[in-house]
Amino acid sequence: MDTLPLKRDLTLAYRASLLIALLIVVMSVGGLAWGSTSLYGVDTNRALGVSASTAGVLVPGFLVQDAFNLVVGLPILVGVLWLARRGSLGGLLLWPGALFYLVYTYVHYLSGAPFSALFLGYVAIVALSAYTTIGLVASIDGDIVRQRLAGAVPPRIVGGVLVGLALLTIGQDASGAVATALAGGSPIDPLARGVWITDLTLGVPAMLIVGGLLWRRAALGYVAAAGLLLSFGMTSVVIAAMIALQPVLTGAPIDGATVMGLLIFGAVSLAPLLVFARGTASRRAERESRAPHPGSAAGRT
């Protein structure tokens, strides 16, 4: 088993993450049980589908999001926890990304879902996920991570991908917000407002900062980049899957072009993770090859 590059014990982070996993189950089951009646409004098709809003922003319905939180978000969180617990550097680096994905997702609930009895549960998931992410990143020894990955992860390519994705998101979200403002707004807030909030206050700043740090070969960039790529890629792939299921869920036709575009975005985000995976695997194999074999003379001394 690898020795993880840590500055402090992660027991509290493990326990907090398991509590978050439990809250996801409770909130998602509650949403699925009550959301189809009145929790998410009277328009069941909108709650189950993905709606296009200002500047082409896609807004997933909360009912279908509850289902994907159970079948995608929860298994990924538990999976990276299991990997990190077994000493996997890849699992450790992806763990903050799984938590950041939950922050991003449940802030959207706080800003866009109708107020309900589940509100405080959403607050708990966002707060726990956010502070656990911060504590986890602060507990990882970035200098050791940089040493292990320096020869395998091209910092300017991966950092450039993060910055490029952030700029594309700004172009879409900010253009829609500015156009809406210049048009005098609308009597009802645009459907995209919740997405603008989460993108422009969470996703975009994080990708710009981490991408810039990685470009400069800063230790924090190596620690946080893989998780952000996972988070952004998961978001694109999950929305693509929601749209692909719309004929079953709402009877609406599949928008193949949108699905393909989202999958391309997801692939651009997730492909660099192969570099991180190869880097962590090669460094592990190198350390194991240098370790004395139990049957060798060095191993018997």
N, C-alpha and C positions, 0 to 999 in steps of 0.2 A: 504493500500500500504506500502511495506517495505521502510525503510530509507536506501538508499544505502551507503556503507562505502566509502566515498569520502573525499579527501583532498581539492579539488577545483571543481569549476563548470565545467560541460562538454558541455556547449553550443557550443564552438568552435569545439569540437570533433564530436558532432552531425551534425553540418553544413558541416564539412569536409567529413564526411561519406556519407552524402546525395549527395555531389558533386561527390564523388567517384562513387556512384551508377549511377549517370547521365552519367559519363564518360564511365562506363562499357557498358551502353546501346548504346552510340554513337560509341564506338570502336567495339563492337560486331556486331552491325548492319552494320557498314562500312566494317568489315572483311567479313561478310556473303554476302554482296552485291558485293564486288569487289574481294574477295579472290579466288573465283572459276574461275576467268579469268586470272589475272596475278599477283595479290598481293602476293600470297604464292607459286608462281612457276607454272610450266606447268603440274606437276604431280598431278592431282586432287585426285587420290586415296590415295596418300601419305598425302595430306592435310586433307583428310577426315578420314583416318585410324590411327592406332597406329602401329608404326614401331619398331621392335626389333633391337637393336644396340649392341655395344660391351658389353660383360659380361651380356647379357640378359637385359640391360637397355631398358625400354619401352619409346618411344618418341611419344606423341600424336601429330597429325596433327593440325595445327593452325586453320583450318576451322572448324573442329569438336570442338575444344577447345572454339572457339567463341560461338558456340551454347550452350555448357555446361556452359559457363560463364553467359549466359542469363537465363538459366533454373535452374541452381543450385547455382552458386556463388552469383548472385544478390539476389535471394529470401532469402538465408541464411543471407546475410548481412542486408537486410531490416528487416528480422525476429528478429535477435538479437537486432537490434536498437529499434524495437518496444517493445520487452520484457524489455530492460534496461530502456526505457522511462517510462514504467509502474512500475518500481521499482523492477524488478526481479534481484536478485543477480546472478542467473544462466546466464541470458542474458548479464549482465555486464561482467562476466568472459569469456563468449564465444565471445564477441564482438572483442577483440584483435585478437583472433584466426581467425575469418572471414577476418579481415584485413590482417593478416599475410599470409593467403592462397592466397590473391590477390597479395601481394608482390611476393610470390614464383611463382605464375602463370605468372605474367607479366614481371618478370625478365627473364623468359624463352623466352618471345617474344623479349625482348631487345637483348638477346644473340644469338637467333637462327632464328628469322623471318627475311626475306629479308627486307632491308630498304625500307620504303614507307612513304607516307604522314601521316600515322597513328603513326609514330615513336614518335613524341612529346606527343601524347595522352598516349602512353604506359609509357613514362617517367613520365607524370603527375600522372598516377594511382600509379606507384611504389613509387614515392616521397611522395605523399599525404598519401598513405596507411602506409608507413613506419613511417613517422613522427607522424601520428595520433595514430598509435600503441604505439609508445614510450610515447607520451603525455598522452594517456589513461591509460597505465599501471602505469605511474608516478602519476596519479591523484587518483588511488585507494588506500585506506588505507589498506595496507597489514596486519598490526597487527590485525585489526578487522576481516578481512577475515580469517586469521589463527585461531582466537578465535572461529569463527562461524563454521569452518569446521574441527577443530582439532580432534574432537571425531568421525567424520564420514568418513573422507578421510584418508586411510592408507598411510602415506607419502612414506614409503620405497617400498611398492608394486607399487604405481603409478609412483614414481620416477624411480624405476627399469625398469618399462615398457618403459618410455621415453628413458632412457640410452640404453636399449636393442635394441629398434627400431633404435636409432642413430648408434649403432655399426653394426647392420645388413646393414644399408645403406652405411656406410663406407666400409664394406667388399665388397659389390657389386661394388660401384662406384670406390673406390680406386684401386681395383684389375684390373678393366677394364682400368683405366687411366695408371697404371703402366705397364700393359701388352702392351698397345699401345705404350708407350714411349720406352720400351725395344725393341720393334719390329721396332723401327726407325720411328714410326708414319706412316702416310699415306699422299699421295699427297693432299688429301682433308681432312679437319678436320672430325673426326668421328661424326656420327649423335648424339651420346650420349653426346657430349661436353657441350651443353647447359644444359642438365640435371645434369651433373657433377658440373657445375658452381653453379646452384641453390641449389643443395643438399649440397655440401661441404662447401659453403660459407654462406648459410642461414639456411637450415633445420637442418643439423647435429649439428652445434655449438649451436643453440638455444635449441635443445632437450637435449644435453649434459649438458649445463649450468643449465637449468631449472630443469631437472631431478636430478642433483646433489644438487641443492638448496632445492628441495622438500625432498630429502632423508635426508638432514640435518635439515628439518623442518623450513627452512627460510621462511619469510613472502612472498618474491617475488615468491618462488616456488608455494605457494598456489594460488597466483594471476594469474600466467601465465600458469600453467600446463594444465588446462581445455582447454584453447584456442589452445595450441599446439597440444593436442590430437585431437581436432576437425579438425585442419588444415591438419595434417598427415592423419587422417582417410578419410577426404573428397577427398584428392588426390588419395588414393588407390581406393576408391569406384567409383570415376568419371572415372578413367582409365579403371576399370573393365567394367563399363557401355559402354564406347566407344568401347571396344573390343567386347562386346556382340552384339553391333549394327552393327558391320562390315559387316555381310551378307546383310544388308539393304543398308548400305552406300557405300560399295566398292565391294560387291559380294564375299569377302573372307570368308572362313569358320571360325566359332567360335573356338578359342583356349580355350576349357573348363578348362584345367588344369591351365592356366595362370589366367583366370577369378576367379577360385576358390582360387588360391593363393593370389590374390589381395584382395578378399573379406575377407580372413582370416586375412590378415594384417590390413584391415580396421576395422574388428571386434575387434582385439586386441587393436587398437587405440581408438575406440569409446566406448568399453565396460566400461572402467573406468569412463566415463562421467556419467554413471548411479549412481556411488558413489557420484559424485559431486551433481547430481540432488537430490538424496536422502538426502544428507547433507544439502543443501540449503532449501529443503522443510521441513525437520524436525526442523531445527532451526527457520524457520518462524512460524511453528505451535507452537513451544515452546514459542516464544515471544507473539504470539496471545493469548495463554492460560493464560499467566501471566498478560496480560493487563486487567484492570478492566472492567467488563461488564457495558454497559450504565445503566442497570437497577439495578445494585448492589449498596450497600451503598457507596463503594469506588468511584463508577462512578458518584454518585450524589453529592459528596463533592466537 
